């Protein structure tokens, strides 16, 4: 007895499919308006830092989100 032929899935609504592909890569970020972006005055000699530690951590976090294979599921795969 032969195996049944696997079902073929065909896209009938290409506009909806293409829109879904575009949305799949989007990232919505909410920022706190009260977050300090600029570093406070240090009062020490030397060049002062421009951005606060929170702003730098935020930018590094966003930079890491854009890489492929950086999902929580990937860390658990063998």
GROMACS elastic network, one bead per residue, 0.5 to 0.9 nm:
[ bonds ]
;  ai    aj funct       b0    kb
    2     5     6  0.89053   500
    3     6     6  0.86700   500
    4     7     6  0.89283   500
    5     8     6  0.88429   500
   11    14     6  0.63188   500
   11    17     6  0.75536   500
   12    17     6  0.87445   500
   13    16     6  0.56317   500
   13    17     6  0.63511   500
   13    18     6  0.88529   500
   14    18     6  0.60202   500
   14    19     6  0.84662   500
   15    18     6  0.52503   500
   15    19     6  0.61419   500
   15    20     6  0.85870   500
   16    19     6  0.51208   500
   16    20     6  0.61482   500
   16    21     6  0.87026   500
   17    20     6  0.51537   500
   17    21     6  0.63625   500
   17    22     6  0.88723   500
   18    21     6  0.50624   500
   18    22     6  0.64006   500
   18    23     6  0.87767   500
   19    22     6  0.51564   500
   19    23     6  0.62929   500
   19    24     6  0.86582   500
   20    23     6  0.50769   500
   20    24     6  0.60867   500
   21    24     6  0.51401   500
   21    25     6  0.71969   500
   22    25     6  0.59826   500
   22    26     6  0.70642   500
   23    26     6  0.52012   500
   23    27     6  0.85110   500
   24    27     6  0.85305   500
   27    65     6  0.89143   500
   31    34     6  0.87189   500
   31    35     6  0.79308   500
   32    35     6  0.55435   500
   33    36     6  0.83658   500
   35    54     6  0.77774   500
   35    55     6  0.79908   500
   36    39     6  0.72891   500
   36    40     6  0.86812   500
   36    51     6  0.84155   500
   36    52     6  0.65967   500
   36    54     6  0.74694   500
   36    55     6  0.73292   500
   37    50     6  0.85762   500
   37    51     6  0.56498   500
   37    52     6  0.54742   500
   37    53     6  0.83729   500
   37    54     6  0.73373   500
   37    55     6  0.53432   500
   37    56     6  0.85460   500
   38    49     6  0.82396   500
   38    50     6  0.58049   500
   38    52     6  0.51151   500
   38    53     6  0.88790   500
   38    55     6  0.78357   500
   39    42     6  0.82622   500
   39    48     6  0.81233   500
   39    49     6  0.60495   500
   39    50     6  0.55624   500
   39    53     6  0.74686   500
   39    55     6  0.89178   500
   40    48     6  0.87431   500
   40    49     6  0.82184   500
   40    50     6  0.85363   500
   40    51     6  0.85302   500
   40    52     6  0.73297   500
   41    44     6  0.84709   500
   41    48     6  0.71379   500
   41    49     6  0.83469   500
   42    45     6  0.84359   500
   42    48     6  0.65946   500
   42    49     6  0.82449   500
   43    48     6  0.83907   500
   44    47     6  0.85453   500
   44    48     6  0.79002   500
   45    48     6  0.80649   500
   47    50     6  0.89738   500
   49    52     6  0.74764   500
   51    54     6  0.82289   500
   51    55     6  0.62437   500
   51    56     6  0.67313   500
   52    55     6  0.52846   500
   52    56     6  0.64469   500
   52    57     6  0.87730   500
   53    56     6  0.51482   500
   53    57     6  0.61572   500
   53    58     6  0.85672   500
   54    57     6  0.51402   500
   54    58     6  0.61064   500
   54    59     6  0.86910   500
   55    58     6  0.50894   500
   55    59     6  0.62695   500
   55    60     6  0.86963   500
   56    59     6  0.52015   500
   56    60     6  0.62293   500
   56    61     6  0.86071   500
   57    60     6  0.51459   500
   57    61     6  0.61167   500
   57    62     6  0.86914   500
   58    61     6  0.51271   500
   58    62     6  0.62866   500
   58    63     6  0.86004   500
   59    62     6  0.51668   500
   59    63     6  0.60721   500
   59    64     6  0.86708   500
   60    64     6  0.62730   500
   60    65     6  0.87980   500
   61    64     6  0.52201   500
   61    65     6  0.64511   500
   62    65     6  0.51246   500
   62    66     6  0.68045   500
   63    66     6  0.57247   500
   63    67     6  0.75162   500
   64    67     6  0.58179   500
   64    70     6  0.74577   500
   65    68     6  0.80740   500
   65    70     6  0.66223   500
   65    71     6  0.82070   500
   66    70     6  0.79454   500
   67    70     6  0.60093   500
   68    71     6  0.79819   500
   69    72     6  0.89126   500
   69    73     6  0.88685   500
   69    74     6  0.63312   500
   69    75     6  0.89576   500
   70    73     6  0.83105   500
   70    74     6  0.65691   500
   70    75     6  0.79987   500
   71    74     6  0.54633   500
   71    75     6  0.73348   500
   72    75     6  0.57471   500
   72    76     6  0.73623   500
   73    76     6  0.55649   500
   73    77     6  0.67234   500
   74    77     6  0.53899   500
   74    78     6  0.86515   500
   75    78     6  0.82657   500
